[in-house]
C-alpha cells in the first residue's frame, strides 16, 4: 500500500507551523509550487507582498473556518502558521 505524500503526513510538517523542506519537495512532485515562509521580508519586496497576502488570507480563514476552541488553541496548525509568518 502506497504512503500518502509527505506534505499530508507528520513527516512533511514543521512542528512550528507550515511545511518543512521535505513537505514542500513532496508537494512539488505533485505539481504545486510552494515557497518557504517569509516572516522577516523587507518592505518593498515580493516576499513582503506575499507575507501580507498570506496573513490577510489566513486571518480570514481563522475567523470563518475554525471553532472557538481551535482559534484559541496555541498548538493548532493555523495558529502555528500565523506565528511562523509573524502575522
PDB file of N, CA, C and O in Angstrom, chain B, residues numbered from 101:
ATOM      1  N   UNK B 101       0.836  -1.177   0.000  1.00  0.00           N
ATOM      2  CA  UNK B 101       0.000   0.000   0.000  1.00  0.00           C
ATOM      3  C   UNK B 101       0.885   1.247   0.000  1.00  0.00           C
ATOM      4  O   UNK B 101       1.816   1.343   0.800  1.00  0.00           O
ATOM      5  N   UNK B 102       0.609   2.180  -0.871  1.00  0.00           N
ATOM      6  CA  UNK B 102       1.430   3.380  -1.014  1.00  0.00           C
ATOM      7  C   UNK B 102       1.137   4.371   0.109  1.00  0.00           C
ATOM      8  O   UNK B 102       0.000   4.504   0.563  1.00  0.00           O
ATOM      9  N   UNK B 103       2.179   5.055   0.541  1.00  0.00           N
ATOM     10  CA  UNK B 103       2.015   6.087   1.561  1.00  0.00           C
ATOM     11  C   UNK B 103       1.463   7.353   0.915  1.00  0.00           C
ATOM     12  O   UNK B 103       1.614   7.578  -0.286  1.00  0.00           O
ATOM     13  N   UNK B 104       0.827   8.164   1.733  1.00  0.00           N
ATOM     14  CA  UNK B 104       0.392   9.465   1.244  1.00  0.00           C
ATOM     15  C   UNK B 104       1.621  10.366   1.141  1.00  0.00           C
ATOM     16  O   UNK B 104       2.646  10.074   1.757  1.00  0.00           O
ATOM     17  N   UNK B 105       1.538  11.449   0.379  1.00  0.00           N
ATOM     18  CA  UNK B 105       2.696  12.351   0.234  1.00  0.00           C
ATOM     19  C   UNK B 105       3.108  12.946   1.586  1.00  0.00           C
ATOM     20  O   UNK B 105       2.295  13.072   2.501  1.00  0.00           O
ATOM     21  N   UNK B 106       4.374  13.303   1.685  1.00  0.00           N
ATOM     22  CA  UNK B 106       4.915  13.816   2.953  1.00  0.00           C
ATOM     23  C   UNK B 106       4.215  15.090   3.403  1.00  0.00           C
ATOM     24  O   UNK B 106       4.093  15.329   4.604  1.00  0.00           O
ATOM     25  N   UNK B 107       3.752  15.917   2.463  1.00  0.00           N
ATOM     26  CA  UNK B 107       3.114  17.168   2.878  1.00  0.00           C
ATOM     27  C   UNK B 107       1.791  16.920   3.583  1.00  0.00           C
ATOM     28  O   UNK B 107       1.280  17.812   4.259  1.00  0.00           O
ATOM     29  N   UNK B 108       1.226  15.725   3.441  1.00  0.00           N
ATOM     30  CA  UNK B 108      -0.025  15.386   4.121  1.00  0.00           C
ATOM     31  C   UNK B 108       0.226  14.639   5.433  1.00  0.00           C
ATOM     32  O   UNK B 108      -0.696  14.449   6.225  1.00  0.00           O
ATOM     33  N   UNK B 109       1.467  14.217   5.661  1.00  0.00           N
ATOM     34  CA  UNK B 109       1.804  13.464   6.863  1.00  0.00           C
ATOM     35  C   UNK B 109       2.642  14.318   7.808  1.00  0.00           C
ATOM     36  O   UNK B 109       3.084  15.411   7.456  1.00  0.00           O
ATOM     37  N   UNK B 110       2.846  13.800   9.001  1.00  0.00           N
ATOM     38  CA  UNK B 110       3.641  14.499  10.008  1.00  0.00           C
ATOM     39  C   UNK B 110       5.081  14.706   9.549  1.00  0.00           C
ATOM     40  O   UNK B 110       5.722  15.682   9.940  1.00  0.00           O
ATOM     41  N   UNK B 111       5.591  13.797   8.724  1.00  0.00           N
ATOM     42  CA  UNK B 111       6.979  13.887   8.260  1.00  0.00           C
ATOM     43  C   UNK B 111       7.242  15.152   7.454  1.00  0.00           C
ATOM     44  O   UNK B 111       8.375  15.633   7.426  1.00  0.00           O
ATOM     45  N   UNK B 112       6.232  15.696   6.803  1.00  0.00           N
ATOM     46  CA  UNK B 112       6.406  16.880   5.970  1.00  0.00           C
ATOM     47  C   UNK B 112       5.975  18.176   6.625  1.00  0.00           C
ATOM     48  O   UNK B 112       6.052  19.240   6.013  1.00  0.00           O
ATOM     49  N   UNK B 113       5.518  18.093   7.876  1.00  0.00           N
ATOM     50  CA  UNK B 113       5.039  19.293   8.559  1.00  0.00           C
ATOM     51  C   UNK B 113       6.066  19.799   9.558  1.00  0.00           C
ATOM     52  O   UNK B 113       6.699  19.021  10.272  1.00  0.00           O
ATOM     53  N   UNK B 114       6.217  21.092   9.594  1.00  0.00           N
ATOM     54  CA  UNK B 114       7.122  21.732  10.538  1.00  0.00           C
ATOM     55  C   UNK B 114       6.406  21.815  11.884  1.00  0.00           C
ATOM     56  O   UNK B 114       5.256  22.254  11.924  1.00  0.00           O
ATOM     57  N   UNK B 115       7.033  21.413  12.980  1.00  0.00           N
ATOM     58  CA  UNK B 115       6.361  21.486  14.279  1.00  0.00           C
ATOM     59  C   UNK B 115       6.010  22.909  14.696  1.00  0.00           C
ATOM     60  O   UNK B 115       5.150  23.109  15.554  1.00  0.00           O
ATOM     61  N   UNK B 116       6.664  23.893  14.100  1.00  0.00           N
ATOM     62  CA  UNK B 116       6.357  25.292  14.430  1.00  0.00           C
ATOM     63  C   UNK B 116       5.291  25.878  13.515  1.00  0.00           C
ATOM     64  O   UNK B 116       4.896  27.029  13.699  1.00  0.00           O
ATOM     65  N   UNK B 117       4.819  25.122  12.543  1.00  0.00           N
ATOM     66  CA  UNK B 117       3.766  25.574  11.644  1.00  0.00           C
ATOM     67  C   UNK B 117       4.212  25.547  10.198  1.00  0.00           C
ATOM     68  O   UNK B 117       5.376  25.815   9.899  1.00  0.00           O
ATOM     69  N   UNK B 118       3.307  25.229   9.309  1.00  0.00           N
ATOM     70  CA  UNK B 118       3.615  25.163   7.884  1.00  0.00           C
ATOM     71  C   UNK B 118       4.279  23.852   7.506  1.00  0.00           C
ATOM     72  O   UNK B 118       4.207  22.869   8.243  1.00  0.00           O
ATOM     73  N   UNK B 119       4.922  23.850   6.356  1.00  0.00           N
ATOM     74  CA  UNK B 119       5.604  22.659   5.864  1.00  0.00           C
ATOM     75  C   UNK B 119       7.111  22.823   5.982  1.00  0.00           C
ATOM     76  O   UNK B 119       7.633  23.936   5.923  1.00  0.00           O
ATOM     77  N   UNK B 120       7.794  21.719   6.148  1.00  0.00           N
ATOM     78  CA  UNK B 120       9.250  21.758   6.132  1.00  0.00           C
ATOM     79  C   UNK B 120       9.726  21.505   4.701  1.00  0.00           C
ATOM     80  O   UNK B 120       8.909  21.377   3.789  1.00  0.00           O
ATOM     81  N   UNK B 121      11.029  21.434   4.504  1.00  0.00           N
ATOM     82  CA  UNK B 121      11.582  21.268   3.154  1.00  0.00           C
ATOM     83  C   UNK B 121      11.112  19.960   2.520  1.00  0.00           C
ATOM     84  O   UNK B 121      10.825  19.918   1.323  1.00  0.00           O
ATOM     85  N   UNK B 122      11.032  18.901   3.310  1.00  0.00           N
ATOM     86  CA  UNK B 122      10.572  17.617   2.790  1.00  0.00           C
ATOM     87  C   UNK B 122       9.119  17.710   2.329  1.00  0.00           C
ATOM     88  O   UNK B 122       8.762  17.145   1.296  1.00  0.00           O
ATOM     89  N   UNK B 123       8.295  18.405   3.072  1.00  0.00           N
ATOM     90  CA  UNK B 123       6.898  18.589   2.700  1.00  0.00           C
ATOM     91  C   UNK B 123       6.746  19.409   1.429  1.00  0.00           C
ATOM     92  O   UNK B 123       5.924  19.087   0.571  1.00  0.00           O
ATOM     93  N   UNK B 124       7.545  20.481   1.307  1.00  0.00           N
ATOM     94  CA  UNK B 124       7.491  21.301   0.087  1.00  0.00           C
ATOM     95  C   UNK B 124       7.978  20.509  -1.117  1.00  0.00           C
ATOM     96  O   UNK B 124       7.448  20.665  -2.217  1.00  0.00           O
ATOM     97  N   UNK B 125       9.002  19.644  -0.917  1.00  0.00           N
ATOM     98  CA  UNK B 125       9.520  18.829  -2.019  1.00  0.00           C
ATOM     99  C   UNK B 125       8.472  17.823  -2.487  1.00  0.00           C
ATOM    100  O   UNK B 125       8.316  17.608  -3.689  1.00  0.00           O
ATOM    101  N   UNK B 126       7.757  17.208  -1.553  1.00  0.00           N
ATOM    102  CA  UNK B 126       6.734  16.239  -1.956  1.00  0.00           C
ATOM    103  C   UNK B 126       5.563  16.932  -2.635  1.00  0.00           C
ATOM    104  O   UNK B 126       4.947  16.358  -3.533  1.00  0.00           O
ATOM    105  N   UNK B 127       5.244  18.156  -2.226  1.00  0.00           N
ATOM    106  CA  UNK B 127       4.171  18.912  -2.879  1.00  0.00           C
ATOM    107  C   UNK B 127       4.597  19.311  -4.292  1.00  0.00           C
ATOM    108  O   UNK B 127       3.776  19.334  -5.209  1.00  0.00           O
ATOM    109  N   UNK B 128       5.878  19.621  -4.463  1.00  0.00           N
ATOM    110  CA  UNK B 128       6.378  19.996  -5.787  1.00  0.00           C
ATOM    111  C   UNK B 128       6.268  18.832  -6.764  1.00  0.00           C
ATOM    112  O   UNK B 128       6.003  19.033  -7.949  1.00  0.00           O
ATOM    113  N   UNK B 129       6.474  17.607  -6.263  1.00  0.00           N
ATOM    114  CA  UNK B 129       6.332  16.426  -7.115  1.00  0.00           C
ATOM    115  C   UNK B 129       4.904  16.277  -7.634  1.00  0.00           C
ATOM    116  O   UNK B 129       4.679  15.673  -8.683  1.00  0.00           O
ATOM    117  N   UNK B 130       3.945  16.827  -6.899  1.00  0.00           N
ATOM    118  CA  UNK B 130       2.549  16.758  -7.313  1.00  0.00           C
ATOM    119  C   UNK B 130       2.123  17.989  -8.110  1.00  0.00           C
ATOM    120  O   UNK B 130       0.940  18.165  -8.400  1.00  0.00           O
ATOM    121  N   UNK B 131       3.078  18.833  -8.460  1.00  0.00           N
ATOM    122  CA  UNK B 131       2.787  19.982  -9.315  1.00  0.00           C
ATOM    123  C   UNK B 131       2.525  21.281  -8.584  1.00  0.00           C
ATOM    124  O   UNK B 131       2.174  22.274  -9.222  1.00  0.00           O
ATOM    125  N   UNK B 132       2.682  21.314  -7.280  1.00  0.00           N
ATOM    126  CA  UNK B 132       2.488  22.543  -6.512  1.00  0.00           C
ATOM    127  C   UNK B 132       3.801  23.313  -6.458  1.00  0.00           C
ATOM    128  O   UNK B 132       4.879  22.721  -6.505  1.00  0.00           O
ATOM    129  N   UNK B 133       3.707  24.616  -6.361  1.00  0.00           N
ATOM    130  CA  UNK B 133       4.893  25.456  -6.270  1.00  0.00           C
ATOM    131  C   UNK B 133       4.823  26.225  -4.955  1.00  0.00           C
ATOM    132  O   UNK B 133       4.253  27.315  -4.902  1.00  0.00           O
ATOM    133  N   UNK B 134       5.395  25.667  -3.905  1.00  0.00           N
ATOM    134  CA  UNK B 134       5.348  26.281  -2.585  1.00  0.00           C
ATOM    135  C   UNK B 134       6.713  26.832  -2.209  1.00  0.00           C
ATOM    136  O   UNK B 134       7.742  26.191  -2.422  1.00  0.00           O
ATOM    137  N   UNK B 135       6.702  28.023  -1.652  1.00  0.00           N
ATOM    138  CA  UNK B 135       7.935  28.654  -1.202  1.00  0.00           C
ATOM    139  C   UNK B 135       7.965  28.616   0.322  1.00  0.00           C
ATOM    140  O   UNK B 135       6.915  28.492   0.952  1.00  0.00           O
ATOM    141  N   UNK B 136       9.148  28.719   0.926  1.00  0.00           N
ATOM    142  CA  UNK B 136       9.217  28.757   2.389  1.00  0.00           C
ATOM    143  C   UNK B 136       8.614  30.059   2.920  1.00  0.00           C
ATOM    144  O   UNK B 136       8.479  31.021   2.164  1.00  0.00           O
ATOM    145  N   UNK B 137       8.249  30.108   4.202  1.00  0.00           N
ATOM    146  CA  UNK B 137       7.686  31.328   4.776  1.00  0.00           C
ATOM    147  C   UNK B 137       8.632  32.519   4.645  1.00  0.00           C
ATOM    148  O   UNK B 137       9.849  32.355   4.561  1.00  0.00           O
ATOM    149  N   UNK B 138       8.062  33.702   4.628  1.00  0.00           N
ATOM    150  CA  UNK B 138       8.850  34.931   4.544  1.00  0.00           C
ATOM    151  C   UNK B 138       8.497  35.832   5.727  1.00  0.00           C
ATOM    152  O   UNK B 138       7.927  36.905   5.529  1.00  0.00           O
ATOM    153  N   UNK B 139       8.825  35.415   6.956  1.00  0.00           N
ATOM    154  CA  UNK B 139       8.392  36.179   8.118  1.00  0.00           C
ATOM    155  C   UNK B 139       9.116  37.500   8.307  1.00  0.00           C
ATOM    156  O   UNK B 139       8.568  38.425   8.908  1.00  0.00           O
ATOM    157  N   UNK B 140      10.333  37.603   7.806  1.00  0.00           N
ATOM    158  CA  UNK B 140      11.111  38.820   8.018  1.00  0.00           C
ATOM    159  C   UNK B 140      11.411  39.511   6.702  1.00  0.00           C
ATOM    160  O   UNK B 140      12.510  40.025   6.494  1.00  0.00           O
ATOM    161  N   UNK B 141      10.430  39.521   5.816  1.00  0.00           N
ATOM    162  CA  UNK B 141      10.623  40.121   4.500  1.00  0.00           C
ATOM    163  C   UNK B 141      10.752  41.637   4.635  1.00  0.00           C
ATOM    164  O   UNK B 141      10.001  42.274   5.374  1.00  0.00           O
ATOM    165  N   UNK B 142      11.709  42.195   3.916  1.00  0.00           N
ATOM    166  CA  UNK B 142      11.900  43.638   3.929  1.00  0.00           C
ATOM    167  C   UNK B 142      10.789  44.293   3.113  1.00  0.00           C
ATOM    168  O   UNK B 142      10.348  43.735   2.109  1.00  0.00           O
ATOM    169  N   UNK B 143      10.332  45.478   3.538  1.00  0.00           N
ATOM    170  CA  UNK B 143       9.292  46.174   2.772  1.00  0.00           C
ATOM    171  C   UNK B 143       9.736  46.413   1.328  1.00  0.00           C
ATOM    172  O   UNK B 143      10.931  46.467   1.039  1.00  0.00           O
ATOM    173  N   UNK B 144       8.793  46.552   0.453  1.00  0.00           N
ATOM    174  CA  UNK B 144       9.025  46.813  -0.973  1.00  0.00           C
ATOM    175  C   UNK B 144       9.688  45.629  -1.669  1.00  0.00           C
ATOM    176  O   UNK B 144      10.455  45.823  -2.612  1.00  0.00           O
ATOM    177  N   UNK B 145       9.412  44.426  -1.229  1.00  0.00           N
ATOM    178  CA  UNK B 145       9.906  43.242  -1.914  1.00  0.00           C
ATOM    179  C   UNK B 145       8.720  42.339  -2.234  1.00  0.00           C
ATOM    180  O   UNK B 145       7.633  42.502  -1.678  1.00  0.00           O
ATOM    181  N   UNK B 146       8.942  41.394  -3.128  1.00  0.00           N
ATOM    182  CA  UNK B 146       7.879  40.455  -3.468  1.00  0.00           C
ATOM    183  C   UNK B 146       7.495  39.611  -2.265  1.00  0.00           C
ATOM    184  O   UNK B 146       6.323  39.291  -2.072  1.00  0.00           O
ATOM    185  N   UNK B 147       8.493  39.250  -1.452  1.00  0.00           N
ATOM    186  CA  UNK B 147       8.201  38.443  -0.270  1.00  0.00           C
ATOM    187  C   UNK B 147       7.350  39.208   0.739  1.00  0.00           C
ATOM    188  O   UNK B 147       6.522  38.608   1.424  1.00  0.00           O
ATOM    189  N   UNK B 148       7.539  40.520   0.841  1.00  0.00           N
ATOM    190  CA  UNK B 148       6.733  41.313   1.761  1.00  0.00           C
ATOM    191  C   UNK B 148       5.272  41.322   1.308  1.00  0.00           C
ATOM    192  O   UNK B 148       4.360  41.236   2.132  1.00  0.00           O
ATOM    193  N   UNK B 149       5.058  41.424   0.013  1.00  0.00           N
ATOM    194  CA  UNK B 149       3.694  41.393  -0.517  1.00  0.00           C
ATOM    195  C   UNK B 149       3.077  40.016  -0.323  1.00  0.00           C
ATOM    196  O   UNK B 149       1.886  39.899  -0.034  1.00  0.00           O
ATOM    197  N   UNK B 150       3.884  38.974  -0.482  1.00  0.00           N
ATOM    198  CA  UNK B 150       3.413  37.600  -0.287  1.00  0.00           C
ATOM    199  C   UNK B 150       3.037  37.368   1.174  1.00  0.00           C
ATOM    200  O   UNK B 150       2.037  36.717   1.475  1.00  0.00           O
ATOM    201  N   UNK B 151       3.850  37.909   2.072  1.00  0.00           N
ATOM    202  CA  UNK B 151       3.570  37.784   3.500  1.00  0.00           C
ATOM    203  C   UNK B 151       2.275  38.504   3.867  1.00  0.00           C
ATOM    204  O   UNK B 151       1.447  37.964   4.601  1.00  0.00           O
ATOM    205  N   UNK B 152       2.103  39.708   3.362  1.00  0.00           N
ATOM    206  CA  UNK B 152       0.901  40.495   3.651  1.00  0.00           C
ATOM    207  C   UNK B 152      -0.348  39.770   3.148  1.00  0.00           C
ATOM    208  O   UNK B 152      -1.370  39.726   3.834  1.00  0.00           O
ATOM    209  N   UNK B 153      -0.254  39.211   1.959  1.00  0.00           N
ATOM    210  CA  UNK B 153      -1.372  38.475   1.385  1.00  0.00           C
ATOM    211  C   UNK B 153      -1.682  37.216   2.191  1.00  0.00           C
ATOM    212  O   UNK B 153      -2.844  36.910   2.462  1.00  0.00           O
ATOM    213  N   UNK B 154      -0.622  36.487   2.573  1.00  0.00           N
ATOM    214  CA  UNK B 154      -0.810  35.267   3.362  1.00  0.00           C
ATOM    215  C   UNK B 154      -1.497  35.591   4.686  1.00  0.00           C
ATOM    216  O   UNK B 154      -2.450  34.917   5.077  1.00  0.00           O
ATOM    217  N   UNK B 155      -1.013  36.619   5.372  1.00  0.00           N
ATOM    218  CA  UNK B 155      -1.582  36.976   6.672  1.00  0.00           C
ATOM    219  C   UNK B 155      -3.052  37.357   6.544  1.00  0.00           C
ATOM    220  O   UNK B 155      -3.868  36.969   7.381  1.00  0.00           O
ATOM    221  N   UNK B 156      -3.392  38.106   5.517  1.00  0.00           N
ATOM    222  CA  UNK B 156      -4.787  38.501   5.314  1.00  0.00           C
ATOM    223  C   UNK B 156      -5.669  37.280   5.050  1.00  0.00           C
ATOM    224  O   UNK B 156      -6.760  37.168   5.609  1.00  0.00           O
ATOM    225  N   UNK B 157      -5.193  36.359   4.191  1.00  0.00           N
ATOM    226  CA  UNK B 157      -5.977  35.146   3.892  1.00  0.00           C
ATOM    227  C   UNK B 157      -6.154  34.273   5.126  1.00  0.00           C
ATOM    228  O   UNK B 157      -7.263  33.828   5.424  1.00  0.00           O
ATOM    229  N   UNK B 158      -5.068  34.032   5.840  1.00  0.00           N
ATOM    230  CA  UNK B 158      -5.131  33.120   6.980  1.00  0.00           C
ATOM    231  C   UNK B 158      -5.939  33.697   8.135  1.00  0.00           C
ATOM    232  O   UNK B 158      -6.642  32.954   8.819  1.00  0.00           O
ATOM    233  N   UNK B 159      -5.857  34.984   8.365  1.00  0.00           N
ATOM    234  CA  UNK B 159      -6.670  35.583   9.429  1.00  0.00           C
ATOM    235  C   UNK B 159      -8.148  35.471   9.099  1.00  0.00           C
ATOM    236  O   UNK B 159      -8.971  35.255   9.989  1.00  0.00           O
ATOM    237  N   UNK B 160      -8.490  35.617   7.821  1.00  0.00           N
ATOM    238  CA  UNK B 160      -9.878  35.436   7.404  1.00  0.00           C
ATOM    239  C   UNK B 160     -10.327  33.995   7.567  1.00  0.00           C
ATOM    240  O   UNK B 160     -11.450  33.731   7.996  1.00  0.00           O
ATOM    241  N   UNK B 161      -9.442  33.058   7.222  1.00  0.00           N
ATOM    242  CA  UNK B 161      -9.767  31.641   7.389  1.00  0.00           C
ATOM    243  C   UNK B 161      -9.928  31.294   8.867  1.00  0.00           C
ATOM    244  O   UNK B 161     -10.811  30.519   9.236  1.00  0.00           O
ATOM    245  N   UNK B 162      -9.084  31.862   9.695  1.00  0.00           N
ATOM    246  CA  UNK B 162      -9.164  31.583  11.126  1.00  0.00           C
ATOM    247  C   UNK B 162     -10.491  32.082  11.675  1.00  0.00           C
ATOM    248  O   UNK B 162     -11.119  31.408  12.492  1.00  0.00           O
ATOM    249  N   UNK B 163     -10.919  33.249  11.236  1.00  0.00           N
ATOM    250  CA  UNK B 163     -12.165  33.825  11.738  1.00  0.00           C
ATOM    251  C   UNK B 163     -13.385  33.033  11.283  1.00  0.00           C
ATOM    252  O   UNK B 163     -14.325  32.856  12.058  1.00  0.00           O
ATOM    253  N   UNK B 164     -13.388  32.551  10.036  1.00  0.00           N
ATOM    254  CA  UNK B 164     -14.579  31.910   9.494  1.00  0.00           C
ATOM    255  C   UNK B 164     -14.597  30.398   9.584  1.00  0.00           C
ATOM    256  O   UNK B 164     -15.667  29.808   9.731  1.00  0.00           O
ATOM    257  N   UNK B 165     -13.433  29.750   9.500  1.00  0.00           N
ATOM    258  CA  UNK B 165     -13.408  28.298   9.351  1.00  0.00           C
ATOM    259  C   UNK B 165     -12.950  27.525  10.572  1.00  0.00           C
ATOM    260  O   UNK B 165     -12.769  26.310  10.482  1.00  0.00           O
ATOM    261  N   UNK B 166     -12.757  28.174  11.704  1.00  0.00           N
ATOM    262  CA  UNK B 166     -12.305  27.432  12.878  1.00  0.00           C
ATOM    263  C   UNK B 166     -13.296  27.616  14.013  1.00  0.00           C
ATOM    264  O   UNK B 166     -13.996  28.625  14.095  1.00  0.00           O
ATOM    265  N   UNK B 167     -13.339  26.629  14.880  1.00  0.00           N
ATOM    266  CA  UNK B 167     -14.186  26.728  16.068  1.00  0.00           C
ATOM    267  C   UNK B 167     -13.497  27.635  17.079  1.00  0.00           C
ATOM    268  O   UNK B 167     -12.320  27.962  16.924  1.00  0.00           O
ATOM    269  N   UNK B 168     -14.211  28.031  18.091  1.00  0.00           N
ATOM    270  CA  UNK B 168     -13.612  28.897  19.108  1.00  0.00           C
ATOM    271  C   UNK B 168     -12.502  28.157  19.853  1.00  0.00           C
ATOM    272  O   UNK B 168     -11.526  28.768  20.290  1.00  0.00           O
ATOM    273  N   UNK B 169     -12.654  26.840  19.996  1.00  0.00           N
ATOM    274  CA  UNK B 169     -11.625  26.044  20.663  1.00  0.00           C
ATOM    275  C   UNK B 169     -10.332  26.042  19.847  1.00  0.00           C
ATOM    276  O   UNK B 169      -9.252  26.234  20.403  1.00  0.00           O
ATOM    277  N   UNK B 170     -10.433  25.828  18.535  1.00  0.00           N
ATOM    278  CA  UNK B 170      -9.261  25.805  17.664  1.00  0.00           C
ATOM    279  C   UNK B 170      -8.639  27.196  17.551  1.00  0.00           C
ATOM    280  O   UNK B 170      -7.415  27.328  17.547  1.00  0.00           O
ATOM    281  N   UNK B 171      -9.469  28.226  17.459  1.00  0.00           N
ATOM    282  CA  UNK B 171      -8.963  29.589  17.313  1.00  0.00           C
ATOM    283  C   UNK B 171      -8.132  30.012  18.523  1.00  0.00           C
ATOM    284  O   UNK B 171      -7.198  30.801  18.386  1.00  0.00           O
ATOM    285  N   UNK B 172      -8.463  29.496  19.697  1.00  0.00           N
ATOM    286  CA  UNK B 172      -7.742  29.879  20.908  1.00  0.00           C
ATOM    287  C   UNK B 172      -6.645  28.896  21.297  1.00  0.00           C
ATOM    288  O   UNK B 172      -5.915  29.140  22.258  1.00  0.00           O
ATOM    289  N   UNK B 173      -6.518  27.799  20.575  1.00  0.00           N
ATOM    290  CA  UNK B 173      -5.515  26.776  20.882  1.00  0.00           C
ATOM    291  C   UNK B 173      -4.165  27.172  20.290  1.00  0.00           C
ATOM    292  O   UNK B 173      -4.057  27.284  19.069  1.00  0.00           O
ATOM    293  N   UNK B 174      -3.128  27.390  21.110  1.00  0.00           N
ATOM    294  CA  UNK B 174      -1.828  27.799  20.570  1.00  0.00           C
ATOM    295  C   UNK B 174      -1.149  26.705  19.745  1.00  0.00           C
ATOM    296  O   UNK B 174      -0.229  26.996  18.981  1.00  0.00           O
ATOM    297  N   UNK B 175      -1.586  25.453  19.885  1.00  0.00           N
ATOM    298  CA  UNK B 175      -0.973  24.350  19.149  1.00  0.00           C
ATOM    299  C   UNK B 175      -1.725  23.986  17.877  1.00  0.00           C
ATOM    300  O   UNK B 175      -1.375  23.002  17.227  1.00  0.00           O
ATOM    301  N   UNK B 176      -2.756  24.756  17.498  1.00  0.00           N
ATOM    302  CA  UNK B 176      -3.478  24.447  16.259  1.00  0.00           C
ATOM    303  C   UNK B 176      -2.604  24.821  15.064  1.00  0.00           C
ATOM    304  O   UNK B 176      -1.791  25.742  15.149  1.00  0.00           O
ATOM    305  N   UNK B 177      -2.770  24.114  13.962  1.00  0.00           N
ATOM    306  CA  UNK B 177      -1.945  24.352  12.768  1.00  0.00           C
ATOM    307  C   UNK B 177      -2.077  25.790  12.272  1.00  0.00           C
ATOM    308  O   UNK B 177      -1.087  26.390  11.854  1.00  0.00           O
ATOM    309  N   UNK B 178      -3.271  26.342  12.312  1.00  0.00           N
ATOM    310  CA  UNK B 178      -3.462  27.702  11.790  1.00  0.00           C
ATOM    311  C   UNK B 178      -2.729  28.718  12.662  1.00  0.00           C
ATOM    312  O   UNK B 178      -2.123  29.651  12.137  1.00  0.00           O
ATOM    313  N   UNK B 179      -2.775  28.553  13.978  1.00  0.00           N
ATOM    314  CA  UNK B 179      -2.062  29.495  14.858  1.00  0.00           C
ATOM    315  C   UNK B 179      -0.561  29.342  14.738  1.00  0.00           C
ATOM    316  O   UNK B 179       0.162  30.334  14.824  1.00  0.00           O
ATOM    317  N   UNK B 180      -0.075  28.139  14.543  1.00  0.00           N
ATOM    318  CA  UNK B 180       1.361  27.935  14.344  1.00  0.00           C
ATOM    319  C   UNK B 180       1.817  28.611  13.059  1.00  0.00           C
ATOM    320  O   UNK B 180       2.875  29.240  13.026  1.00  0.00           O
ATOM    321  N   UNK B 181       1.022  28.482  12.002  1.00  0.00           N
ATOM    322  CA  UNK B 181       1.391  29.111  10.729  1.00  0.00           C
ATOM    323  C   UNK B 181       1.405  30.623  10.841  1.00  0.00           C
ATOM    324  O   UNK B 181       2.304  31.275  10.311  1.00  0.00           O
ATOM    325  N   UNK B 182       0.420  31.190  11.524  1.00  0.00           N
ATOM    326  CA  UNK B 182       0.384  32.636  11.693  1.00  0.00           C
ATOM    327  C   UNK B 182       1.596  33.118  12.491  1.00  0.00           C
ATOM    328  O   UNK B 182       2.149  34.175  12.187  1.00  0.00           O
ATOM    329  N   UNK B 183       2.011  32.369  13.493  1.00  0.00           N
ATOM    330  CA  UNK B 183       3.213  32.734  14.251  1.00  0.00           C
ATOM    331  C   UNK B 183       4.467  32.614  13.406  1.00  0.00           C
ATOM    332  O   UNK B 183       5.362  33.455  13.491  1.00  0.00           O
ATOM    333  N   UNK B 184       4.535  31.564  12.587  1.00  0.00           N
ATOM    334  CA  UNK B 184       5.722  31.352  11.756  1.00  0.00           C
ATOM    335  C   UNK B 184       5.907  32.499  10.749  1.00  0.00           C
ATOM    336  O   UNK B 184       7.033  32.824  10.374  1.00  0.00           O
ATOM    337  N   UNK B 185       4.809  33.098  10.321  1.00  0.00           N
ATOM    338  CA  UNK B 185       4.862  34.194   9.347  1.00  0.00           C
ATOM    339  C   UNK B 185       4.868  35.562  10.022  1.00  0.00           C
ATOM    340  O   UNK B 185       4.873  36.581   9.332  1.00  0.00           O
ATOM    341  N   UNK B 186       4.867  35.611  11.351  1.00  0.00           N
ATOM    342  CA  UNK B 186       4.818  36.878  12.118  1.00  0.00           C
ATOM    343  C   UNK B 186       3.588  37.705  11.760  1.00  0.00           C
ATOM    344  O   UNK B 186       3.687  38.904  11.501  1.00  0.00           O
ATOM    345  N   UNK B 187       2.438  37.055  11.748  1.00  0.00           N
ATOM    346  CA  UNK B 187       1.175  37.759  11.445  1.00  0.00           C
ATOM    347  C   UNK B 187       0.558  38.296  12.724  1.00  0.00           C
ATOM    348  O   UNK B 187      -0.505  38.917  12.683  1.00  0.00           O
TER     349      UNK B 187
END
